[in-house]
Amino acid sequence: MTDAEITELIEQSLAAAELDWERTGEASYAVTLPGTHKLKTTCNLIVGQHTLRIEAFVMRQPDENREQLWAYLLRRNARMYAVSFAIDTVGDVYLMGRVPLAAVTADELDRLLGSVLTYADESFDEMLEIGFGSAIRREWEWRVKRGESLANLRAFAHFADPTRQR
């Protein structure tokens, strides 16, 4: 497949999926994937000479329980398709993967983007609990004390609210 054919395939697939995206280079794209728990995940698609590289930022480095979070990510990696969790030099968490250009079709691109969205979204709350649990609990207590809204913390009520059974 030529460079022009792969970029045309990617652009047509992204347009057909009605995703927000932009071309960030001659053969690279930033695609915004809308989520439920993680409201959006930006996924970079980089066309190389032989592979399509997939990179997506998931969350910044954890404040606490780093080893517990890394163990969680490694266990998740064992059950994942085409991408896996990785950390950079400061500990920020990403999803990374590479697939051969010969394997890239519209269906495969849809599956790859769906994998990135699923893994980032379904793991996000648990990753935040592990890496930022103390901060979430402090924020919960502060909001309760001041009568502030807990709406965007509801996903963490099961462990942040001291009145609930754990």
Secondary structure, 3 states (H helix, E strand, C coil): CCHHHHHHHHHHHHHHCCCEEEEEECCEEEEEEECCCCCEEEEEEEECCCEEEEEEEEECCCCCCHHHHHHHHHHHHCCCCCEEEEECCCCCEEEEEEEEHHHCCHHHHHHHHHHHHHHHHHHHHHHHHHHHHHHHHHHHHHHHHHCCCCHHHHHHHHHHCCCCCC
